[in-house]
């Protein structure tokens, strides 16, 4: 039976020598019990700061400090920056700002979730096949610490870790505000791998590679439990394919929205710089052209295999081609939009918000997101 292929597959990296237990601030339910939780989860940075300020314990900060000391470095903090079904979830950013201020660790907003998967309150099968994709600049050799509001099966943390490590960064750990104790050990164990193989044989690993794009050995322990508990390989395939098929329209619309949001962001930035004439346009091409193309490629790959109406697909291709021509114009200067072998590498900073790859607050002179100012010192 031919399996579906994920659209915009999330990345995973080998667990290698393992991964430390996720550090948690409190028990499951402590966040949701806060009166401002819904506001924080749905787009209010002020509410997120209020929630984290009232719940954050000194013990979590000491755990983070001890982990950093054990690695002999100050890790860069990476909050999970994502759009939920009800709006932007500011809780991870609020946690990151508290850690930044308390411990002095650097914080990056250049790595963002590049797909809207709306996993909150969804079932296990949906979460297995709809892990988030990420985009943004990773510094090879740098250590990172991931921060999120909560953890279920660990798929978001594992996918963000995979994105960073596949680009040369090292993720030394992760911290969340709330979690069940059983969810804190992320890597799949050898015992679990043996259990799946003993019950289902090699077919389950083939299924995992076919649908998720990686083998069982890159799952989290929480994810793997669902493969082990399945009645059969075919039963698991049918369950996962149903989750891929059912939300196809919603996933498609979210990705197309992201595509055009990226184009609109660049158009606005381009209009500003082009008031300075051709020189401004060429400067934009040199600095941000490669990042534009890379980001649009990420979004385009996320649409592979999705049934897009031919007219809309034509409009998207035309819009992308037109914008790339504007940002990377044909000029006698061969270096426009293409870093030469002798020039410094182009900074691939896609900024704070997914869909606006180059318009970081530093570049535009103002905050890109209305709520971003709430987290400034």
Secondary structure, 3 states (H helix, E strand, C coil): CCCCCCCCCCCCCCCCCCCCCCEEEECCCCCCCCCCHHHHHCCCHHHHHHHHHHHCCHHHHHHHHHHHHHHCCCCEEEECCCEECCEECCHHHHHHHHHHHHHCCCEECCCEECCCCCCCCCCHHHHHHCCCCEECCCCCCCEEEEEEEEECCCHHHHHHHHHHHCCCCEEEEEEEEEECHHHCCCECCHHHHHHHHHHHCCHHHHHHHHHHCCCHHHCEHHHHHHHHHCCCHHHHHHHHHHHHHHCHHHHHHHHHHHHHHHHHHHHHHHHHHHCCCHHHHHHHHHHHHHHHHHHHHHHHHHCCCCCCCHHHHHHHHHHHHHHHHHHCCCCCCCCCCCCCCCCCCCCCCCCCCCCCCCCCHHHHCCCCCCCHHHHCC
